[in-house]
Amino acid sequence: MSYGTALALQQAIYQRLTADSSLASLVGTAIYDAVPPGLTGVTYVALGPEDVRDAADGSDHGALHEVTISVVSDAAGFTTAKQVAAAVSDALVDASLILSRGKLVSLNFHRARARRVQDADMRRIDLRFRARVEDS
């Protein structure tokens, strides 16, 4: 296993999302690696937690990254959040990301969880993607 490609994967995902015109038409520049404090009244996308496990195949060091991308919105209902989540998914699934270290083998949608944020009139969708990366 190698965790050495984690930063390169994160940077490539962020670059892909910020360059996607469909996503930009929905959230503008509100795509964050670190959400600014006190952000309110906006729909945004945020890179979130990541779980990584060994995926070495004997000849290469590899890892399976489960990456969470969150969509947060104060728009009424789930329509806006789901439109943004679909744009995130469209931008990432099977994307040919170029990493500064290692090689992306695959990037696929794994699961999502949509919910209301308790004690707030917010909607949140956490999208989980699986990325298989080699670090040879």
MDTraj code that builds the backbone (N, CA, C; nanometers):
import mdtraj as md
import numpy as np

residues = "MET SER TYR GLY THR ALA LEU ALA LEU GLN GLN ALA ILE TYR GLN ARG LEU THR ALA ASP SER SER LEU ALA SER LEU VAL GLY THR ALA ILE TYR ASP ALA VAL PRO PRO GLY LEU THR GLY VAL THR TYR VAL ALA LEU GLY PRO GLU ASP VAL ARG ASP ALA ALA ASP GLY SER ASP HIS GLY ALA LEU HIS GLU VAL THR ILE SER VAL VAL SER ASP ALA ALA GLY PHE THR THR ALA LYS GLN VAL ALA ALA ALA VAL SER ASP ALA LEU VAL ASP ALA SER LEU ILE LEU SER ARG GLY LYS LEU VAL SER LEU ASN PHE HIS ARG ALA ARG ALA ARG ARG VAL GLN ASP ALA ASP MET ARG ARG ILE ASP LEU ARG PHE ARG ALA ARG VAL GLU ASP SER".split()
xyz = np.array([
    [0.0840, -0.1185, 0.0000],
    [0.0000, 0.0000, 0.0000],
    [0.0877, 0.1237, 0.0000],
    [0.0312, 0.2273, -0.0561],
    [0.0976, 0.3561, -0.0510],
    [-0.0084, 0.4640, -0.0322],
    [0.0166, 0.5533, 0.0624],
    [-0.0695, 0.6690, 0.0818],
    [-0.0104, 0.7894, 0.0081],
    [0.0975, 0.7653, -0.0622],
    [0.1708, 0.8725, -0.1277],
    [0.0946, 0.9465, -0.2357],
    [-0.0102, 0.8870, -0.2895],
    [-0.0862, 0.9513, -0.3972],
    [-0.2076, 1.0293, -0.3460],
    [-0.2302, 1.0293, -0.2172],
    [-0.3522, 1.0902, -0.1609],
    [-0.3646, 1.2389, -0.1948],
    [-0.2590, 1.3133, -0.1762],
    [-0.2658, 1.4568, -0.2057],
    [-0.2848, 1.4809, -0.3551],
    [-0.2145, 1.4050, -0.4364],
    [-0.2275, 1.4204, -0.5816],
    [-0.3706, 1.3918, -0.6267],
    [-0.4336, 1.2900, -0.5694],
    [-0.5719, 1.2578, -0.6025],
    [-0.6655, 1.3709, -0.5597],
    [-0.6476, 1.4201, -0.4391],
    [-0.7310, 1.5295, -0.3889],
    [-0.7195, 1.6525, -0.4795],
    [-0.5972, 1.6874, -0.5162],
    [-0.5762, 1.8045, -0.6026],
    [-0.6412, 1.7853, -0.7392],
    [-0.6304, 1.6656, -0.7948],
    [-0.6887, 1.6387, -0.9269],
    [-0.8417, 1.6436, -0.9219],
    [-0.9002, 1.5910, -0.8158],
    [-1.0457, 1.5972, -0.8014],
    [-1.0912, 1.7424, -0.7885],
    [-1.0235, 1.8189, -0.7060],
    [-1.0586, 1.9600, -0.6877],
    [-1.0481, 2.0358, -0.8204],
    [-0.9404, 2.0136, -0.8934],
    [-0.9220, 2.0804, -1.0224],
    [-1.0324, 2.0420, -1.1209],
    [-1.0682, 1.9150, -1.1212],
    [-1.1746, 1.8682, -1.2120],
    [-1.3070, 1.9375, -1.1790],
    [-1.3403, 1.9443, -1.0508],
    [-1.4669, 2.0062, -1.0107],
    [-1.4677, 2.1554, -1.0419],
    [-1.3600, 2.2249, -1.0129],
    [-1.3573, 2.3699, -1.0360],
    [-1.3539, 2.4048, -1.1846],
    [-1.3120, 2.3123, -1.2699],
    [-1.3063, 2.3370, -1.4141],
    [-1.4341, 2.2957, -1.4867],
    [-1.5260, 2.2304, -1.4171],
    [-1.6463, 2.1789, -1.4819],
    [-1.7502, 2.2903, -1.5014],
    [-1.7847, 2.3187, -1.6252],
    [-1.8765, 2.4289, -1.6550],
    [-2.0193, 2.4013, -1.6084],
    [-2.0644, 2.2775, -1.6134],
    [-2.1999, 2.2448, -1.5657],
    [-2.2112, 2.2691, -1.4160],
    [-2.1105, 2.2282, -1.3432],
    [-2.1103, 2.2506, -1.1988],
    [-2.0988, 2.3996, -1.1677],
    [-2.0153, 2.4699, -1.2413],
    [-1.9989, 2.6142, -1.2200],
    [-2.1289, 2.6895, -1.2453],
    [-2.2092, 2.6425, -1.3394],
    [-2.3362, 2.7105, -1.3664],
    [-2.4333, 2.6969, -1.2497],
    [-2.4113, 2.5977, -1.1648],
    [-2.4992, 2.5754, -1.0493],
    [-2.4477, 2.6383, -0.9206],
    [-2.3145, 2.6370, -0.9003],
    [-2.2588, 2.6872, -0.7733],
    [-2.1550, 2.7968, -0.7906],
    [-2.1263, 2.8350, -0.9134],
    [-2.0238, 2.9361, -0.9358],
    [-1.8886, 2.8868, -0.8881],
    [-1.8246, 2.9642, -0.8028],
    [-1.6930, 2.9262, -0.7501],
    [-1.7027, 2.8646, -0.6105],
    [-1.8229, 2.8304, -0.5675],
    [-1.8431, 2.7769, -0.4325],
    [-1.8093, 2.6281, -0.4250],
    [-1.6831, 2.5976, -0.4540],
    [-1.6289, 2.4624, -0.4455],
    [-1.5063, 2.4739, -0.3561],
    [-1.5086, 2.4018, -0.2432],
    [-1.4071, 2.4243, -0.1413],
    [-1.3356, 2.2962, -0.0998],
    [-1.2083, 2.3135, -0.0723],
    [-1.1307, 2.2111, -0.0037],
    [-1.1483, 2.2341, 0.1466],
    [-1.1523, 2.3597, 0.1859],
    [-1.1801, 2.3988, 0.3245],
    [-1.2906, 2.5045, 0.3196],
    [-1.4057, 2.4735, 0.3770],
    [-1.5193, 2.5645, 0.3744],
    [-1.4880, 2.6865, 0.4611],
    [-1.5063, 2.8068, 0.4058],
    [-1.4803, 2.9279, 0.4850],
    [-1.5720, 2.9346, 0.6073],
    [-1.5232, 2.9813, 0.7207],
    [-1.6073, 2.9907, 0.8399],
    [-1.7231, 3.0876, 0.8185],
    [-1.8382, 3.0520, 0.8735],
    [-1.9549, 3.1391, 0.8691],
    [-2.0245, 3.1456, 0.7351],
    [-1.9965, 3.0525, 0.6453],
    [-2.0586, 3.0523, 0.5133],
    [-2.2074, 3.0215, 0.5265],
    [-2.2927, 3.1119, 0.4814],
    [-2.4377, 3.0913, 0.4868],
    [-2.5015, 3.1438, 0.3594],
    [-2.6237, 3.0996, 0.3357],
    [-2.7012, 3.1510, 0.2249],
    [-2.6490, 3.1144, 0.0881],
    [-2.5887, 2.9983, 0.0764],
    [-2.5296, 2.9584, -0.0508],
    [-2.5335, 2.8063, -0.0635],
    [-2.5388, 2.7608, -0.1852],
    [-2.5220, 2.6187, -0.2125],
    [-2.3760, 2.5989, -0.2496],
    [-2.3135, 2.4992, -0.1890],
    [-2.1708, 2.4791, -0.2171],
    [-2.1339, 2.3320, -0.2181],
    [-2.0148, 2.3064, -0.2698],
    [-1.9562, 2.1728, -0.2772],
    [-1.8293, 2.1745, -0.1942],
    [-1.8089, 2.0694, -0.1146],
    [-1.6894, 2.0623, -0.0302],
    [-1.6273, 1.9232, -0.0362],
    [-1.4951, 1.9207, -0.0503],
    [-1.4240, 1.7944, -0.0389],
    [-1.4262, 1.7534, 0.1069],
    [-1.4512, 1.6260, 0.1311],
    [-1.4666, 1.5805, 0.2680],
    [-1.3737, 1.4671, 0.3040],
    [-1.4184, 1.3833, 0.3967],
    [-1.3346, 1.2749, 0.4470],
    [-1.2947, 1.1752, 0.3390],
    [-1.1890, 1.1024, 0.3705],
    [-1.1370, 1.0015, 0.2787],
    [-1.0946, 0.8800, 0.3612],
    [-1.1329, 0.7626, 0.3157],
    [-1.0867, 0.6369, 0.3748],
    [-1.0018, 0.5666, 0.2699],
    [-0.8884, 0.5126, 0.3120],
    [-0.7958, 0.4507, 0.2175],
    [-0.7577, 0.3130, 0.2687],
    [-0.7512, 0.2182, 0.1768],
    [-0.7044, 0.0839, 0.2138],
    [-0.6140, 0.0289, 0.1042],
    [-0.5380, -0.0695, 0.1418],
    [-0.4408, -0.1303, 0.0522],
    [-0.5096, -0.1921, -0.0697],
    [-0.4490, -0.1722, -0.1844],
    [-0.4958, -0.2343, -0.3080],
    [-0.3770, -0.2709, -0.3960],
    [-0.2659, -0.3059, -0.3326],
    [-0.1467, -0.3462, -0.4079],
    [-0.1757, -0.4752, -0.4824],
    [-0.1171, -0.4883, -0.6006],
    [-0.1427, -0.6078, -0.6816],
    [-0.0198, -0.6959, -0.6996],
    [0.0822, -0.6729, -0.6223],
    [0.2026, -0.7548, -0.6312],
    [0.3142, -0.6887, -0.7085],
    [0.2814, -0.6143, -0.8120],
    [0.3851, -0.5466, -0.8896],
    [0.3871, -0.3959, -0.8651],
    [0.2752, -0.3406, -0.8202],
    [0.2657, -0.1970, -0.7940],
    [0.2094, -0.1733, -0.6548],
    [0.2508, -0.0622, -0.5950],
    [0.1881, -0.0175, -0.4713],
    [0.0593, 0.0512, -0.5120],
    [-0.0480, 0.0146, -0.4475],
    [-0.1751, 0.0736, -0.4853],
    [-0.2633, 0.0937, -0.3649],
    [-0.3657, 0.1749, -0.3826],
    [-0.4592, 0.2032, -0.2754],
    [-0.5973, 0.2285, -0.3339],
    [-0.6981, 0.1945, -0.2554],
    [-0.8362, 0.2241, -0.2892],
    [-0.8805, 0.3371, -0.1977],
    [-0.9102, 0.4518, -0.2581],
    [-0.9524, 0.5706, -0.1833],
    [-1.1038, 0.5823, -0.1925],
    [-1.1691, 0.5920, -0.0783],
    [-1.3117, 0.6245, -0.0755],
    [-1.3217, 0.7700, -0.0342],
    [-1.3560, 0.8542, -0.1306],
    [-1.3557, 0.9988, -0.1142],
    [-1.4992, 1.0483, -0.1016],
    [-1.5227, 1.1380, -0.0063],
    [-1.6543, 1.1979, 0.0112],
    [-1.6531, 1.3405, -0.0426],
    [-1.7517, 1.3704, -0.1254],
    [-1.7752, 1.5057, -0.1743],
    [-1.9140, 1.5443, -0.1242],
    [-1.9233, 1.6565, -0.0537],
    [-2.0506, 1.6982, 0.0051],
    [-2.1104, 1.8156, -0.0718],
    [-2.2419, 1.8100, -0.0866],
    [-2.3191, 1.9199, -0.1422],
    [-2.4066, 1.9712, -0.0296],
    [-2.3994, 2.1006, -0.0011],
    [-2.4772, 2.1615, 0.1072],
    [-2.5565, 2.2769, 0.0469],
    [-2.6858, 2.2835, 0.0825],
    [-2.7709, 2.3873, 0.0255],
    [-2.8768, 2.4323, 0.1254],
    [-2.9068, 2.5607, 0.1224],
    [-3.0169, 2.6122, 0.2030],
    [-3.1417, 2.6336, 0.1173],
    [-3.1379, 2.5889, -0.0082],
    [-3.2544, 2.5991, -0.0963],
    [-3.3646, 2.5054, -0.0450],
    [-3.4882, 2.5468, -0.0616],
    [-3.6022, 2.4660, -0.0162],
    [-3.6052, 2.3324, -0.0901],
    [-3.6348, 2.2261, -0.0167],
    [-3.6405, 2.0936, -0.0770],
    [-3.5033, 2.0434, -0.1177],
    [-3.5034, 1.9291, -0.1844],
    [-3.3780, 1.8668, -0.2261],
    [-3.3440, 1.8898, -0.3732],
    [-3.4291, 1.9592, -0.4462],
    [-3.4072, 1.9744, -0.5905],
    [-3.2713, 2.0346, -0.6231],
    [-3.2394, 2.1470, -0.5647],
    [-3.1118, 2.2140, -0.5941],
    [-2.9943, 2.1256, -0.5552],
    [-2.9983, 2.0694, -0.4350],
    [-2.8883, 1.9847, -0.3888],
    [-2.8695, 1.8641, -0.4805],
    [-2.9787, 1.8051, -0.5262],
    [-2.9680, 1.6877, -0.6135],
    [-2.9167, 1.7255, -0.7527],
    [-2.9523, 1.8434, -0.8012],
    [-2.8979, 1.8888, -0.9297],
    [-2.7467, 1.9073, -0.9199],
    [-2.7017, 1.9670, -0.8109],
    [-2.5581, 1.9875, -0.7911],
    [-2.4876, 1.8533, -0.7739],
    [-2.5470, 1.7636, -0.6958],
    [-2.4876, 1.6309, -0.6745],
    [-2.4744, 1.5550, -0.8066],
    [-2.5739, 1.5661, -0.8928],
    [-2.5668, 1.5006, -1.0235],
    [-2.4530, 1.5592, -1.1074],
    [-2.4345, 1.6902, -1.1009],
    [-2.3248, 1.7538, -1.1752],
    [-2.1888, 1.7091, -1.1222],
    [-2.1766, 1.6951, -0.9903],
    [-2.0524, 1.6447, -0.9300],
    [-2.0252, 1.5032, -0.9808],
    [-2.1270, 1.4192, -0.9758],
    [-2.1124, 1.2815, -1.0206],
    [-2.0746, 1.2753, -1.1680],
    [-2.1426, 1.3543, -1.2505],
    [-2.1113, 1.3560, -1.3937],
    [-1.9666, 1.4000, -1.4192],
    [-1.9181, 1.4936, -1.3395],
    [-1.7816, 1.5434, -1.3576],
    [-1.6761, 1.4397, -1.3175],
    [-1.7085, 1.3544, -1.2214],
    [-1.6065, 1.2649, -1.1658],
    [-1.6102, 1.1211, -1.2171],
    [-1.7274, 1.0664, -1.2421],
    [-1.7361, 0.9244, -1.2784],
    [-1.6589, 0.8983, -1.4079],
    [-1.5674, 0.8058, -1.4000],
    [-1.4821, 0.7654, -1.5125],
    [-1.3949, 0.8783, -1.5670],
    [-1.3725, 0.9811, -1.4869],
    [-1.2873, 1.0919, -1.5306],
    [-1.1437, 1.0436, -1.5494],
    [-1.0780, 1.0983, -1.6477],
    [-0.9365, 1.0669, -1.6731],
    [-0.8520, 1.1742, -1.6059],
    [-0.8349, 1.1611, -1.4766],
    [-0.7583, 1.2606, -1.4014],
    [-0.6097, 1.2320, -1.4141],
    [-0.5337, 1.3363, -1.4324],
    [-0.3880, 1.3256, -1.4361],
    [-0.3373, 1.3645, -1.2974],
    [-0.2675, 1.2727, -1.2338],
    [-0.2160, 1.2966, -1.0990],
    [-0.0705, 1.3412, -1.1052],
    [-0.0311, 1.4265, -1.0121],
    [0.1086, 1.4688, -1.0055],
    [0.1977, 1.3575, -0.9505],
    [0.1373, 1.2592, -0.8872],
    [0.2090, 1.1402, -0.8411],
    [0.1162, 1.0210, -0.8568],
    [0.1650, 0.9154, -0.9157],
    [0.0864, 0.7947, -0.9330],
    [-0.0030, 0.8004, -1.0553],
    [-0.0897, 0.6999, -1.0636],
    [-0.1773, 0.6859, -1.1793],
    [-0.3163, 0.6462, -1.1319],
    [-0.4168, 0.7161, -1.1817],
    [-0.5551, 0.6809, -1.1518],
    [-0.5960, 0.5657, -1.2421],
    [-0.6384, 0.4557, -1.1803],
    [-0.6831, 0.3391, -1.2554],
    [-0.8329, 0.3489, -1.2827],
    [-0.9099, 0.3892, -1.1815],
    [-1.0544, 0.4036, -1.1993],
    [-1.1097, 0.5009, -1.0959],
    [-1.2218, 0.5614, -1.1306],
    [-1.2928, 0.6509, -1.0404],
    [-1.4415, 0.6296, -1.0646],
    [-1.5105, 0.5788, -0.9632],
    [-1.6507, 0.5417, -0.9780],
    [-1.7341, 0.5888, -0.8599],
    [-1.8615, 0.6104, -0.8868],
    [-1.9570, 0.6422, -0.7819],
    [-1.9808, 0.5167, -0.6979],
    [-1.9843, 0.5327, -0.5666],
    [-2.0090, 0.4195, -0.4775],
    [-2.1450, 0.4296, -0.4095],
    [-2.1736, 0.5438, -0.3456],
    [-2.3021, 0.5605, -0.2781],
    [-2.3224, 0.7072, -0.2405],
    [-2.4446, 0.7379, -0.1983],
    [-2.4758, 0.8741, -0.1541],
    [-2.5733, 0.8674, -0.0378],
    [-2.5721, 0.9734, 0.0406],
    [-2.6657, 0.9876, 0.1523],
    [-2.7179, 1.1312, 0.1503],
    [-2.8492, 1.1448, 0.1353],
    [-2.9131, 1.2762, 0.1347],
    [-2.9925, 1.2916, 0.2638],
    [-2.9785, 1.4101, 0.3267],
    [-3.0500, 1.4313, 0.4525],
    [-3.0651, 1.5796, 0.4816],
    [-3.1577, 1.6088, 0.5713],
    [-3.1695, 1.7438, 0.6241],
    [-3.0697, 1.7583, 0.7367],
    [-3.0105, 1.8749, 0.7459],
    [-2.9200, 1.9025, 0.8557],
    [-3.0063, 1.9422, 0.9744],
    [-2.9917, 1.8679, 1.0835],
    [-3.0739, 1.8906, 1.2018],
    [-3.0606, 2.0324, 1.2537],
    [-3.1703, 2.0865, 1.3003],
    [-3.1753, 2.2213, 1.3592],
    [-3.1330, 2.3318, 1.2618],
    [-3.1392, 2.3040, 1.1348],
    [-3.1091, 2.4067, 1.0337],
    [-3.1943, 2.3761, 0.9115],
    [-3.2256, 2.4775, 0.8381],
    [-3.3032, 2.4568, 0.7167],
    [-3.2076, 2.4344, 0.5999],
    [-3.1256, 2.3293, 0.6115],
    [-3.0233, 2.2977, 0.5129],
    [-3.0430, 2.1550, 0.4630],
    [-2.9973, 2.1303, 0.3436],
    [-2.9945, 1.9963, 0.2866],
    [-2.8485, 1.9610, 0.2615],
    [-2.8165, 1.8326, 0.2802],
    [-2.6784, 1.7873, 0.2597],
    [-2.6814, 1.6526, 0.1896],
    [-2.6007, 1.6410, 0.0873],
    [-2.5831, 1.5133, 0.0187],
    [-2.4345, 1.4812, 0.0216],
    [-2.4014, 1.3669, 0.0802],
    [-2.2634, 1.3191, 0.0823],
    [-2.2494, 1.2103, -0.0234],
    [-2.1686, 1.2385, -0.1233],
    [-2.1423, 1.1448, -0.2322],
    [-2.0105, 1.0734, -0.2037],
    [-2.0105, 0.9411, -0.2162],
    [-1.8871, 0.8638, -0.1959],
    [-1.8430, 0.8074, -0.3300],
    [-1.7149, 0.8323, -0.3605],
    [-1.6549, 0.7809, -0.4822],
    [-1.5390, 0.6901, -0.4456],
    [-1.5170, 0.5881, -0.5264],
    [-1.4021, 0.4994, -0.5076],
    [-1.3026, 0.5227, -0.6193],
    [-1.1815, 0.5527, -0.5780],
    [-1.0729, 0.5747, -0.6735],
    [-0.9645, 0.4704, -0.6477],
    [-0.9286, 0.3974, -0.7510],
    [-0.8189, 0.3013, -0.7435],
    [-0.6967, 0.3704, -0.8034],
    [-0.5899, 0.3809, -0.7214],
    [-0.4697, 0.4527, -0.7621],
    [-0.3485, 0.3624, -0.7462],
    [-0.2577, 0.3694, -0.8437],
    [-0.1297, 0.2974, -0.8356],
    [-0.0182, 0.3971, -0.8135],
    [0.0778, 0.3577, -0.7329],
    [0.1956, 0.4413, -0.7074],
    [0.3176, 0.3541, -0.7308],
    [0.3575, 0.3470, -0.8573],
    [0.4688, 0.2563, -0.8909],
    [0.6020, 0.3273, -0.8940],
])
top = md.Topology()
chain = top.add_chain()
for i, resn in enumerate(residues, 1):
    res = top.add_residue(resn, chain, resSeq=i)
    for name in ("N", "CA", "C"):
        top.add_atom(name, md.element.get_by_symbol(name[0]), res)
traj = md.Trajectory(xyz[None], top)
